Amino acid sequence: MACEAWERGVFTLAEVRLQEGEPLENALRRFKRKVQQEDIIKEVKRHSFYLKPGEKKRVKEALARKRNRKKVRKEQD
């Protein structure tokens, strides 16, 4: 979702309009929820530095191993 937008160069941030009579805290809460749902923070962190293709592959494999270990541990319990 956000990754495709990033690659196209059309990356927009979440937008929340303050409704009439709405406290700022509620609008801020809606904004935070929207940012979290759209994985904006994750995408920005991912694109903040360059990873070589080999490094990217190693990171991906390490995450897969971690997921598998967690899955096995959960099945044993």
Summary of the structure (lengths in Angstrom):
residues: 77
radius of gyration: 18.2
end to end distance: 34.7
largest distance: 53.0
contacts: 136
relative contact order: 0.10
helix: 68%
strand: 0%
